[in-house]
């Protein structure tokens, strides 16, 4: 590595290190089979920029050109161009974790604004500046519950309709701990409150519910869930998303202790695997000290000017590992920044309008599908947000495959159930989609 700007060792320094290890060369440190060793040639013919762009465009053209009516945790909302232009400024795009906050005041202020938006939307006092995604935020909420001195239970209760991906991540999080994950029943897409009442007791550490649910239904009895958790000294964690928060019941008003969810619906588009985890909680001292991830705080510098800094740095990169609350390490700050920019560009009225449209589109689309022979929509007699489940007389997998052949993608979520999600990103294709459904259900 001699001469490298990233590992500036002299020849004598390199020799001394190799002697200490007991090898003759740097190559001896690696055991790479000859069959996969780089021989100095990539085997790729050089092309001009124009030719390279043409070749890439030709390859991408082989992808299926589908209009997606998919949801279930990944939502495609139009991202204003101002988000791309501002977030791609070099001050943001090159900034990593703000270990030296005095040189990153602008970014820290932007993250403080992001946290403030979550506080306003949830009604809770504390929000961190992001987790990986909704699934890891849920896992962090469960392990937080285990750390709280006021909680003695070990059972984490989740709805039986919980997305399999989120359930899998939660199971991984509690592996090796005293926590166990159990499901409680749902009725017509929402919490079966009577059944949940029978399950919650002094052994319960956390009760988790979602609003809207994975099937798009809007929960109607969250205050009962909150009261149940409170009566048995369990943590009530509510899953939601940043658009729904603008319209649905404020989490604080139904007794939520922690709010988790996904914020990538704004600022990122449908990334399918890349998300932004929301995490907010009550501000009491016991809970605050256990919040995972980063918190940006506001203070004053030596000249009495407003200043921002990372505070309560509880992740293992900042404090001794045995005292860390989380091993969340990758920087999500830029992703949170994009979401904050999108929210700011919409403004309060625009965000509420987008949320109202999410209810209207689901209702109107379900109504149109329900008029078709062989379709019942929605399955659940509930209000819906963005998406809904429809029953089809024919096998759902066959319907989904036939729709794919017509250029539309939907989820098959049961033997005779498909799930449809509508946003402003695919609304213009709605007439063609309804016509295609009409054809394939015959």
Residue pairs with C-beta under 8 A, 6 or more apart in sequence:
1 7
1 9
1 14
1 26
2 9
2 10
2 11
2 14
9 17
14 26
18 24
18 25
18 26
21 29
23 29
47 55
64 404
65 407
66 404
66 407
66 408
66 409
67 407
67 408
67 409
67 426
67 429
67 432
67 433
68 76
68 270
68 408
68 409
68 426
69 408
69 409
69 410
69 420
69 421
69 422
69 426
69 433
70 270
70 409
70 410
70 411
70 421
71 216
71 386
71 387
71 411
71 419
71 420
71 421
72 163
72 214
72 387
72 411
72 413
72 419
72 421
73 134
73 163
73 165
73 166
73 214
73 262
74 264
74 270
74 271
74 272
75 241
75 243
75 264
75 265
75 270
75 386
75 421
75 423
76 269
76 270
76 423
76 425
76 426
77 243
77 265
77 266
77 269
77 354
77 423
77 424
77 425
78 424
78 425
79 266
79 267
79 268
79 269
79 338
79 342
80 342
80 345
82 341
82 345
83 267
83 338
83 341
83 342
83 345
86 92
86 341
87 93
87 267
87 334
87 337
87 338
87 341
91 106
91 107
92 107
92 110
92 334
92 337
93 334
95 104
95 107
95 333
95 334
96 331
97 294
97 317
97 331
97 333
98 104
98 107
98 108
98 310
98 333
101 108
101 307
101 308
101 309
101 310
102 307
105 307
105 308
107 333
107 337
108 296
108 308
108 309
108 310
109 308
110 337
110 340
111 129
111 294
111 296
111 308
111 333
111 336
111 337
111 340
112 296
112 297
112 298
112 308
113 340
113 344
114 127
114 129
114 130
114 336
114 337
114 339
114 340
115 127
115 128
115 129
115 295
115 296
116 127
117 340
117 343
117 344
118 124
118 127
118 242
118 259
118 278
118 280
119 125
119 126
119 127
119 280
121 242
121 245
121 246
121 250
122 245
122 250
122 251
122 252
122 256
122 259
122 280
123 250
123 251
123 252
123 253
124 251
124 252
124 256
124 258
124 259
124 280
124 281
124 282
124 283
125 281
125 282
125 283
126 280
126 281
126 282
126 283
126 287
126 288
126 291
126 295
127 278
127 279
127 280
127 281
128 279
128 280
128 291
128 292
128 293
128 294
128 295
129 293
129 294
129 295
129 296
129 332
129 333
129 336
130 263
130 276
130 277
130 278
130 279
130 293
130 294
130 332
130 333
130 335
130 336
131 137
131 140
131 260
131 276
131 277
131 278
131 279
131 292
131 293
131 328
131 332
132 275
132 277
132 328
132 330
132 332
133 262
133 264
133 274
133 275
133 276
133 277
134 166
134 239
134 241
134 260
134 261
134 262
134 275
134 277
134 278
135 165
135 166
135 168
135 169
135 170
135 277
136 169
136 173
136 277
136 328
137 260
137 261
137 277
137 278
137 279
138 166
138 169
138 170
138 173
138 208
138 237
138 239
138 260
139 169
139 170
139 172
139 173
139 174
140 173
140 260
140 279
140 292
140 293
140 326
140 328
141 206
141 208
141 235
141 237
141 258
141 260
141 279
142 156
142 170
142 173
142 174
142 179
142 181
142 205
142 206
142 237
143 173
143 174
143 177
143 179
143 325
143 326
144 235
144 258
144 287
144 290
144 291
144 292
144 325
145 151
145 156
145 179
145 205
145 206
145 234
145 235
145 237
146 154
146 177
146 178
146 179
146 205
147 290
147 325
148 235
148 286
148 287
148 290
149 286
150 233
150 286
151 205
151 206
151 233
151 234
151 235
152 202
152 233
153 201
153 202
153 203
153 204
153 205
153 232
153 233
153 234
154 178
154 179
154 180
154 203
154 205
155 179
155 180
155 181
155 182
155 203
155 204
155 205
156 170
156 174
156 179
156 180
156 181
156 182
156 205
156 206
156 208
157 182
157 183
157 184
157 196
157 199
157 200
157 204
157 206
157 207
157 208
158 167
158 170
158 181
158 182
158 183
158 184
158 208
159 183
159 184
159 186
159 191
159 208
159 209
159 210
159 213
160 183
160 184
160 185
160 186
161 186
161 189
161 213
161 214
161 215
162 170
162 183
162 208
162 210
162 214
163 214
167 181
170 181
171 181
174 180
174 181
179 205
182 199
184 191
184 192
184 195
184 196
184 199
185 192
185 195
185 196
186 192
186 213
187 195
188 217
188 380
188 381
188 382
189 213
189 215
189 217
189 379
189 380
189 382
189 389
190 213
190 217
190 219
190 220
190 221
190 380
190 382
191 209
191 219
191 221
191 222
191 225
193 221
193 224
193 225
196 207
196 225
196 228
197 228
200 207
200 228
200 229
200 231
200 232
200 234
201 232
202 232
202 233
204 229
204 232
204 234
205 234
205 235
206 229
206 234
206 235
206 236
206 237
207 225
207 228
207 229
207 234
207 235
207 236
207 237
208 237
208 238
208 239
209 219
209 222
209 225
209 236
209 237
209 238
209 239
210 219
210 238
210 239
210 240
211 218
211 219
211 222
211 238
211 239
211 240
211 244
211 248
211 249
212 218
212 219
212 240
212 241
212 244
212 248
212 384
212 385
212 386
213 219
215 379
215 380
215 387
215 388
215 389
215 413
215 419
216 362
216 378
216 384
216 385
216 386
216 387
216 388
216 389
216 419
216 421
217 380
217 382
217 383
217 384
217 385
217 388
218 248
218 382
218 383
218 384
218 385
220 382
222 238
222 249
222 254
222 255
222 256
223 253
223 254
223 255
225 236
225 254
225 255
226 236
226 254
226 255
226 256
227 255
228 234
229 235
229 236
229 255
229 257
230 236
230 255
235 257
235 258
236 255
236 256
236 257
236 258
237 256
237 257
237 258
237 259
237 260
238 251
238 254
238 256
238 258
238 259
238 260
239 259
239 260
239 261
240 248
240 251
240 259
240 261
240 278
241 261
241 262
241 263
241 265
241 278
242 261
242 262
242 263
242 265
242 266
242 278
242 339
242 343
243 265
243 266
243 351
243 354
243 355
243 358
244 355
244 358
244 385
245 251
246 348
246 351
246 352
246 354
246 355
247 352
247 355
247 356
247 358
247 359
247 385
248 355
248 385
251 259
251 280
252 282
257 281
257 282
257 287
258 279
258 280
258 281
258 282
258 287
259 278
259 279
259 280
259 281
260 277
260 278
260 279
261 277
261 278
262 275
262 276
262 277
262 278
263 275
263 276
263 277
263 278
263 336
263 339
264 271
264 274
264 275
264 276
264 335
264 339
266 339
266 342
266 343
266 346
267 276
267 335
267 338
267 339
267 340
267 341
267 342
267 343
268 274
268 275
268 276
268 335
268 338
268 339
269 425
270 425
274 335
276 332
276 335
276 336
276 339
277 332
279 291
279 292
279 293
281 287
281 288
281 291
288 312
289 312
289 314
290 314
290 325
291 312
291 314
291 325
292 314
292 315
292 325
292 326
292 328
293 314
293 315
293 326
293 328
294 310
294 313
294 315
294 333
295 310
295 311
295 312
295 313
296 308
296 309
296 310
296 311
297 308
297 309
297 310
297 311
297 312
298 306
298 307
298 308
299 306
299 307
299 308
299 309
300 306
300 307
301 307
310 318
313 319
314 323
314 324
314 325
314 326
315 324
315 325
315 326
315 327
315 328
315 329
316 324
316 326
316 327
316 329
317 329
318 324
343 351
346 354
354 424
355 385
357 424
358 385
358 386
358 423
359 383
359 384
359 385
361 386
361 422
361 423
361 427
362 378
362 384
362 385
362 386
362 387
362 388
362 422
363 383
363 384
365 377
365 388
365 420
365 422
365 430
365 434
366 377
366 378
366 384
366 388
366 390
366 420
367 377
368 430
368 434
369 375
369 377
369 390
369 420
369 434
369 437
370 376
370 377
370 378
370 390
372 434
372 437
372 438
372 441
373 441
373 442
374 392
374 393
374 394
374 441
374 442
375 390
375 391
375 392
375 393
375 437
375 441
376 390
376 391
377 388
377 389
377 390
377 391
377 420
378 384
378 388
378 389
378 390
379 388
379 389
379 390
379 391
379 417
380 388
380 389
386 421
386 422
386 423
387 419
387 420
387 421
387 422
388 419
388 420
389 413
389 414
389 417
389 418
389 419
389 420
390 417
390 418
390 419
390 420
391 416
391 417
392 399
392 416
392 417
392 418
392 441
393 416
393 441
394 416
394 441
395 415
395 416
396 412
396 413
396 414
396 415
396 416
396 417
396 418
397 412
399 410
399 412
399 418
399 437
399 440
399 441
400 409
400 410
400 411
400 412
400 418
402 440
403 409
403 410
403 433
403 436
403 437
403 440
406 436
406 439
406 440
407 432
407 436
408 429
408 432
408 433
408 436
410 418
410 419
410 420
411 418
411 419
412 418
413 419
422 430
426 433
